[in-house]
Amino acid sequence: MVTVEIFTQEDGKITGFCAKGHSGTAPRGEDIVCAGVSSLTDSAYLGITEYLHRNVISKDSSGELQLMLEGRPDERTEAILETMLLGLMEISKAYPKALRIQRNK
């Protein structure tokens, strides 16, 4: 199962995420759940670091991507991270046994 932890502030704004694991719904390289989660989380990472040029604390290793904003989230980071979350929620609806999303403060 893929687990995505969403970290938020008291006001609910997203400050980061940690995605890890493998869904096991298909062989490696053919798994659409893992591909979808990777595409969404990688795009959010690139949007925040390359487009917005925000400083982050990150970890990228096989089966895990972690991103934490340095500093407070703003309207633009929130738009990127909320869009990522919406996409992840749709995957979770279609594959509830393959993807779990947790919101943490």
Secondary structure, 3 states (H helix, E strand, C coil): CEEEEEEECCCCCEEEEEEECCCCCCCCCCCHHHHHHHHHHHHHHHHHHHHCCCCEEEEEECCEEEEEECCCCCHHHHHHHHHHHHHHHHHHHHCCCCEEEEEEC
